[in-house]
Amino acid sequence: MTTENALAVALLIDDNSIDNFIAKRIIEMTGFARRVVVTSSCVEALSYLSVHELQVNDLPAVIFLDIHMPLCDGFDFLERFNQMNESITSKCKIIILSSSNNPLDVERIQGDDHVMLFMTKPISEGSLKEIRLKID
């Protein structure tokens, strides 16, 4: 991927700082996105989206969402995200990024129109290429 094809913004939502560091570095090194916003909770991510609702260039084209987090998990995030203004939900595609490949988690997410892919950690150059093909 080249930086001219890069998405403007990608958003990472994961409570694990090591996973965030690794994912951010891979996204940056592959030129997948020009800017990576890292949040460690769903609440923080929802706040970011709300604050930037009218700033289209700051809304992420792709949200990488971990499912299993304390307090507010990925399922809670999806429920709240789906209630947000269409100016946000129409711009952002969600990639579930989880260390779990539990079929029940996959099944629970399949009905959500904003989730385009369920993948297991870690992010790789190959998985980012797969995502780009689905977006373009």
C-alpha distance (Angstrom), angle and dihedral (degrees) to the residues before:
residue distance angle dihedral
M1 . . .
T2 3.74 . .
T3 3.77 127.8 .
E4 3.81 90.5 -116.4
N5 3.82 88.2 63.6
A6 3.79 92.2 44.2
L7 3.76 121.3 124.5
A8 3.79 112.8 -116.4
V9 3.81 96.7 -124.7
A10 3.79 137.6 7.8
L11 3.80 121.8 -171.7
L12 3.82 123.0 -148.2
I13 3.80 119.0 -160.2
D14 3.79 112.7 -173.3
D15 3.79 133.9 127.1
N16 3.82 91.5 -145.4
S17 3.81 109.7 90.2
I18 3.82 93.4 -163.0
D19 3.81 92.0 53.2
N20 3.82 89.2 47.9
F21 3.80 91.9 50.3
I22 3.81 92.8 49.9
A23 3.81 94.7 44.0
K24 3.79 92.7 47.3
R25 3.81 92.1 50.4
I26 3.82 92.7 49.6
I27 3.81 92.0 47.6
E28 3.81 90.4 49.7
M29 3.82 96.1 42.8
T30 3.81 93.3 50.3
G31 3.79 93.6 46.8
F32 3.82 90.9 -123.2
A33 3.82 92.3 140.5
R34 3.78 133.4 10.7
R35 3.80 91.9 -140.4
V36 3.80 131.1 26.0
V37 3.79 119.3 -159.9
V38 3.80 112.1 -159.4
T39 3.80 122.7 -157.7
S40 3.78 127.2 176.4
S41 3.81 97.6 -154.9
C42 3.78 141.6 34.5
V43 3.79 90.6 -120.4
E44 3.81 90.9 55.9
A45 3.82 91.1 47.7
L46 3.82 93.9 48.3
S47 3.79 89.1 49.6
Y48 3.82 90.8 51.1
L49 3.81 90.9 51.6
S50 3.81 92.8 47.8
V51 3.80 93.8 48.0
H52 3.83 91.8 49.7
E53 3.81 97.5 40.8
L54 3.80 93.3 116.0
Q55 3.80 95.0 38.4
V56 3.80 99.8 79.1
N57 3.82 93.6 -177.8
D58 3.82 89.9 59.3
L59 3.81 95.7 50.6
P60 3.79 113.4 97.9
A61 3.78 120.1 -114.9
V62 3.81 87.2 -155.1
I63 3.79 130.5 31.2
F64 3.81 117.4 -162.9
L65 3.80 104.7 -154.3
D66 3.79 127.5 -169.1
I67 3.80 112.3 -149.6
H68 3.78 103.7 -153.9
M69 3.80 111.2 61.0
P70 3.79 131.4 134.1
L71 3.81 122.7 -97.3
C72 3.80 98.5 -2.1
D73 3.81 112.2 30.4
G74 3.78 131.0 -169.3
F75 3.79 92.6 -89.0
D76 3.82 89.7 55.0
F77 3.79 89.4 48.8
L78 3.81 91.5 52.6
E79 3.78 91.6 49.8
R80 3.81 91.8 51.8
F81 3.81 93.4 40.2
N82 3.81 90.8 54.9
Q83 3.81 88.8 56.4
M84 3.80 93.5 53.4
N85 3.78 124.7 103.5
E86 3.79 115.5 -74.7
S87 3.81 89.4 -120.6
I88 3.81 85.1 72.9
T89 3.80 103.1 32.6
S90 3.80 94.4 49.1
K91 3.82 92.1 53.9
C92 3.82 99.8 46.2
K93 3.80 126.9 71.5
I94 3.79 116.7 -165.7
I95 3.78 126.4 -137.8
I96 3.78 114.5 -169.0
L97 3.78 106.9 -137.7
S98 3.77 111.2 -171.7
S99 3.78 141.2 155.5
S100 3.81 86.0 -140.3
N101 3.77 123.9 80.5
N102 3.79 91.6 -175.2
P103 3.83 108.0 156.8
L104 3.81 89.5 -141.7
D105 3.82 90.4 59.6
V106 3.80 90.9 48.7
E107 3.81 91.5 47.4
R108 3.79 92.4 48.6
I109 3.81 91.5 54.1
Q110 3.81 99.4 42.2
G111 3.80 93.9 87.0
D112 3.80 94.0 57.5
D113 3.81 111.1 102.6
H114 3.81 93.1 -156.7
V115 3.81 94.9 57.2
M116 3.76 109.1 87.2
L117 3.80 100.7 172.6
F118 3.80 143.0 11.9
M119 3.79 113.2 -149.6
T120 3.75 135.9 167.1
K121 3.79 123.0 -121.6
P122 2.93 139.1 -63.7
I123 3.79 110.4 55.7
S124 3.78 111.2 -128.4
E125 3.77 135.6 -170.7
G126 3.80 88.5 -108.5
S127 3.80 93.4 53.1
L128 3.81 90.7 48.9
K129 3.82 89.7 52.2
E130 3.82 89.3 50.8
I131 3.81 90.2 51.5
R132 3.82 91.8 49.3
L133 3.80 90.3 52.9
K134 3.80 90.4 53.0
I135 3.82 93.0 47.1
D136 3.82 97.7 45.8
